[in-house]
Amino acid sequence: MHLTMMAYLTTPGIAIPLSANAGATVLAGWDPDATFWLRSNNITVDDDPTG
């Protein structure tokens, strides 16, 4: 995941609709121009998801 500086500056407080589920999300806790690598071998689920 890479959040550009422009995306960081233009999206605070904007609800972003989810495509697969009802609801929305917001960008929070991200740093501008940072990259996070998501790899499936590092993901663990400790409990059932809630919704």
C-alpha positions in Angstrom: 0.0 0.0 0.0 1.4 3.4 -0.9 -0.3 6.6 0.1 0.9 9.5 -2.0 1.3 13.0 -0.6 -1.6 14.2 -2.8 -3.9 11.5 -1.5 -2.9 12.3 2.1 -3.7 16.0 1.6 -7.0 15.5 -0.2 -8.7 12.6 1.7 -8.8 13.5 5.5 -12.3 13.3 6.9 -13.8 11.9 3.6 -15.8 8.7 4.0 -14.6 6.2 1.3 -17.4 3.8 0.3 -16.6 0.1 0.5 -17.1 -1.8 -2.8 -17.8 -5.3 -1.3 -19.8 -4.4 1.8 -22.2 -1.7 3.1 -20.4 1.1 4.9 -17.3 3.2 4.5 -13.8 3.7 5.8 -11.5 6.7 6.3 -7.7 7.1 6.0 -6.5 7.4 9.6 -3.1 6.8 11.1 -1.2 6.8 7.8 1.9 8.7 7.0 2.3 10.6 3.7 4.5 9.0 1.0 4.9 5.8 3.1 4.7 2.3 1.7 3.4 -0.8 3.6 4.0 -4.2 2.2 1.1 -6.6 2.9 2.1 -10.3 2.6 -0.2 -13.2 3.2 2.3 -15.2 5.1 2.4 -12.6 7.9 -1.4 -12.3 8.4 -3.0 -14.1 11.4 -6.5 -14.0 12.7 -6.9 -14.5 16.4 -10.7 -14.4 16.6 -13.8 -14.3 14.4 -14.3 -11.1 12.6 -17.2 -8.9 13.8 -19.4 -6.8 11.7 
